[in-house]
Structure formats: C-alpha cells, structure tokens
C-alpha cells in the first residue's frame, strides 16, 4: 500500500471521527440537561404539593404546644382526687398522649423545630415533677396553684417553642 493512499484514508476518516465525537458529546450533554430539567420540574411540583402538608404539620404542632401549655392544661385537666402524685401522673399522661397523637408530624417539620418542641414538652413534664416533689405541695389543688403561680414569674417553655415554630413558618412562606 502506498503512503498517499494511507494519507487519503486518514484525511477522510479523521474528520468523521472528530465530527462523530463532537456529536456524541453534544447529545450526552443535551440528554443530561434534559434529565436535570425534568428532575427540577418534578421537585418544583413536589414542593408545591408538599407545602400544604408542611403547613398542616406546623399547625398541628402549634395546637400541641397550646394544649400542653401548663396554663391551659391545668384548667382543662382537673384533678380526680386530692392525691398530688396521681394528678402528676395524670397530667404527664395527657402530655404524652398529645405527643403520641402528633408524632408523625415530625416528618414534615425541621429537625431543629422538632427538638425545640420535644424540649418544651420535657421541660413542662420536668416542671410538673419538680413541683409535685416539693414538701409544701400537699395535694393536687396546691400543685395546680404552685405551677400556675410559677408561670406568672417566668415565660412558659411552650410559648418559647411556639415563637420558634412561628419564626420557622414565616421563613418557609
């Protein structure tokens, strides 16, 4: 074979290979871009559908915080006897039942917000237990009065958590 024939074959083959490579690269990039565009549109659609669920979860957690607020809890849940320990357990059971009823809402709210809510719940329970163990609290009615008078002096942990929740919702909207 003669070298001029090899040069002639290379002269036809090389441009076709370069053109084919460029076309392949452009097609790959085009399809990658189309895939990313479809993914973005799908995420946008999902966010639009998820927003009402998220807002509903925040609403339910606001209701939860309102229901375990000691001011409202103590008015709503009256003691069944004079025994302060029974009343303590009764109040804590109400708080735990409220949380169990709303436990699935953690899927839709941020981890920070969920932790703030759990901290508020645990602080309310700890406050009830601490006041029930005081020596000057002799019955369920004095337990109620002690907890309510203590709340007059300081802000409720549920109010702090509710403020955090409102701030997070305002950022989301």
C-alpha positions in Angstrom: 0.0 0.0 0.0 1.2 3.3 -0.9 1.5 6.2 1.7 -0.5 8.5 -0.4 -3.5 6.1 -0.1 -3.0 6.0 3.7 -3.0 9.8 3.9 -6.1 9.9 1.8 -7.9 7.4 4.0 -6.7 9.3 7.1 -7.9 12.6 5.6 -11.4 11.2 5.2 -11.5 9.2 8.5 -10.1 11.7 10.9 -12.7 14.5 10.3 -15.5 11.9 10.5 -14.2 10.7 13.9 -13.9 14.2 15.2 -17.4 15.1 14.0 -18.8 11.9 15.5 -17.1 12.6 18.8 -18.4 16.1 19.0 -21.9 14.9 18.1 -21.7 12.2 20.8 -20.5 14.8 23.4 -23.3 17.2 22.5 -26.0 14.5 22.6 -24.8 13.3 26.0 -24.8 16.9 27.4 -28.2 17.6 25.9 -29.8 14.5 27.5 -28.1 15.2 30.8 -29.5 18.7 30.7 -33.0 17.4 29.8 -32.8 15.0 32.7 -31.8 17.7 35.2 -34.6 19.9 33.8 -37.2 17.2 34.3 -35.8 16.5 37.8 -36.0 20.2 38.7 -39.6 20.4 37.4 -40.6 17.3 39.4 -39.0 18.7 42.5 -40.8 22.0 42.0 -44.1 20.2 41.6 -43.5 18.1 44.7 -42.7 21.2 46.7 -45.9 22.8 45.7 -47.8 19.7 46.7 -45.8 19.3 50.0 -46.3 22.9 51.2 -49.9 22.3 52.4 -48.8 19.2 54.3 -45.9 21.0 55.9 -48.2 23.9 56.9 -50.7 21.5 58.4 -47.9 19.8 60.4 -46.8 23.1 61.8 -50.4 23.9 62.6 -50.8 20.7 64.5 -47.6 21.2 66.4 -48.8 24.7 67.3 -52.0 23.1 68.6 -49.9 20.5 70.5 -47.9 23.3 72.2 -51.1 25.1 73.1 -52.6 22.0 74.6 -49.6 21.2 76.8 -49.2 24.8 77.9 -49.4 24.5 81.7 -51.9 27.4 81.9 -54.4 25.7 79.6 -53.5 22.1 80.6 -54.2 22.7 84.3 -57.5 24.4 83.6 -58.6 21.6 81.1 -57.4 18.6 83.2 -58.9 18.8 86.6 -57.7 16.6 89.4 -59.8 13.5 90.1 -58.7 13.3 93.7 -56.6 15.1 96.3 -53.5 12.9 95.7 -50.8 15.1 94.1 -48.9 12.0 92.8 -52.0 10.8 90.9 -52.6 14.2 89.5 -48.9 14.5 88.5 -49.1 11.1 86.6 -52.5 12.1 85.1 -51.0 15.4 83.7 -47.9 13.7 82.3 -50.1 11.0 80.7 -52.1 13.7 79.0 -49.0 15.4 77.6 -47.6 12.0 76.4 -50.9 11.2 74.7 -50.9 14.5 73.0 -47.4 13.8 71.7 -48.3 10.3 70.5 -51.2 11.7 68.6 -48.9 14.1 66.7 -45.8 12.0 66.5 -46.0 11.6 62.7 -45.8 15.4 62.2 -42.0 15.2 62.7 -41.8 14.0 59.1 -42.9 17.4 57.8 -41.1 19.8 60.2 -37.4 20.5 60.5 -35.3 18.6 63.0 -34.4 21.8 64.9 -38.1 22.6 65.3 -38.9 19.1 66.4 -36.1 19.2 69.0 -37.4 22.6 70.3 -40.9 21.1 70.7 -39.6 18.0 72.5 -37.5 20.2 74.8 -40.6 22.3 75.6 -42.6 19.1 76.3 -39.8 17.7 78.5 -39.4 21.0 80.4 -43.2 21.1 81.1 -43.1 17.5 82.4 -39.9 18.2 84.5 -41.6 21.3 86.0 -44.7 19.3 86.9 -42.5 16.6 88.6 -40.3 19.2 90.4 -43.4 20.9 91.8 -45.0 17.6 92.8 -41.9 16.7 94.8 -41.9 19.9 96.8 -42.7 19.5 100.5 -45.0 22.5 100.7 -47.3 21.0 98.0 -49.6 18.7 99.9 -52.5 17.9 97.4 -53.5 18.2 93.8 -55.0 21.7 94.2 -51.9 23.2 95.7 -49.9 21.5 92.9 -52.0 23.3 90.4 -51.7 26.6 92.2 -47.9 26.3 92.6 -47.4 25.5 88.9 -49.7 28.4 87.8 -48.0 30.9 90.2 -44.6 29.8 88.9 -45.7 30.5 85.3 -46.7 34.1 86.3 -43.0 34.7 87.2 -41.4 33.2 84.0 -42.4 32.5 80.4 -43.7 29.1 79.6 -41.4 26.8 77.6 -44.3 26.1 75.3 -44.5 29.8 74.5 -40.9 29.9 73.6 -41.3 26.8 71.3 -44.3 28.4 69.7 -42.4 31.5 68.9 -39.7 29.4 67.3 -42.3 27.5 65.3 -43.9 30.7 64.1 -40.5 32.1 63.0 -39.8 28.9 61.0 -43.1 29.0 59.3 -42.5 32.7 58.4 -39.2 31.8 56.8 -40.8 28.9 54.9 -43.6 31.1 53.4 
